[in-house]
Amino acid sequence: GGTEISLDVPWRRPGAPNGIDERLSVAMVDHAREHGGERVSLAFAAFPELFDDRNRRWSRRVLYNAVHLGDPLLELESLYRYLAKYHALDERRYALLSLRILPIAAFAALTLEFAPHRAGHGTDH
């Protein structure tokens, strides 16, 4: 394996006690340390500037509310707050796409995010 490890989107079962995602993150860091990992990525949070902004202009408020329409699938602001706890947003990453490619890229990203994964893929079993 490599020296970098990445956590997929942390899922939280409704009604689960607080601290489970945090405990899993600590366990992942411990696992990386024990297996020669040098860098740990918790996840990727989209639109950090939108969630950072507490004094949103009307255009940003519209976008902020539009992002929350997707909450039943993926709660982006919750993911942003989770990563902010670990100061994991210090090095921002950007993706630049032309409008012509945007629908294809969005389809690919959503497919990767929500498509069923093969059992055992990426495990050491």
N, C-alpha and C positions, 0 to 999 in steps of 0.2 A: 504494500500500500504506500500511499504518499505521506507527506508530512502535514497535510491540511485536511481538516474535517469540517463538515458543515451540517448544521441542524436544519431539517426541513421545517416547514411551518409548524409551530407548536399548537397542537389541538387541545382543547379543553372541553371535557365532557360537562354539559350543564349540570350544576349541582355538586361538582367535584370540589373538594376543599381547596382553599388557597394554598399556594406554594408548590403544587405538583410540577408545573412547568419549570419553576426555578430549580427544584430538586433535580429534575431531569437534565437541566443545563449544567449543573454542577457535576453530575455523574458523567456527562459527555466530556467536560473539561478533564476530569480525572482519567477517563478512558484514553483521551488523546495523549495526556502526559505519560501514561503507562505504556503506550504503544508508539512513542516517538513523534507524536504530533507537535508541530511547532506553531500552527495558527488554527484558531477555531472561529468559524463564522456561525453566528446564531441564526441568521436568516437575512432576508432582504425586505426592507420596508419601502413601499412606494409612497411618493408624495410627502416626504418629510417636511418640506417647506410649508405645505398646506396645513399640516397638523401643528407645526411650530407656531404659526401665526395666530396670535390671540386677538388681534385687531383687524379682522378681515374686512376688506372692502366688499361691496355688494357682489362683484364678480367672483371673488374668492369664496364668499358665502354660498353662492350658487354651486360652484364646483365642490365645495366641502359637503353640501347636502347631496349632490349627485353621487359622490363617492360612497356615501352612507347608504345609498340605494342597494349597493352590493353586499351589505352586511349579512344577509342570510347565507351567502356563499363564503365570504372571507371578510372578516372584520379588520380592515386595514389600520384603522386608528388604534385598535387594541394591540395589534402586532407592533405598531410604531411605539406605543407606550412600553410594551414589554422590552423591546430592544433598547429604548432610551434608558431603562433602569440599569443596563450594563454599559452604558456609554458606547454602544456599538454603532452609533451613527456618526462618529467623528470623521471618518473618511467616506465622503459621499461618492456614490457611483451614479453614472448617468448613461442613458441609452438614447441615442438620436436616431429617429426613424423618419423617413419621408411619409407624408400622408397616404401615398399610394401603397406603401408596405404595411401601414399600421393595422389594417384588418387581418392580414395574414399573420403578423407577429402576435396580435392579441389572441387569435385562434390557437396558435401554437403554444403560447404561454398558458392559456386556460386549459388546453388539452394536457399539458405536462402537469399542471396543478391538480386537476380533478379527475383525470383518467385513472382507472384502476391499475395498480402496479402488480407485477408478478410477485407471488409469495417468495420470500427468500432472496429477492434481488438486492444486492448490496450488503448482504450479511456475511458473517464469517462461518456459517454452518456448513 
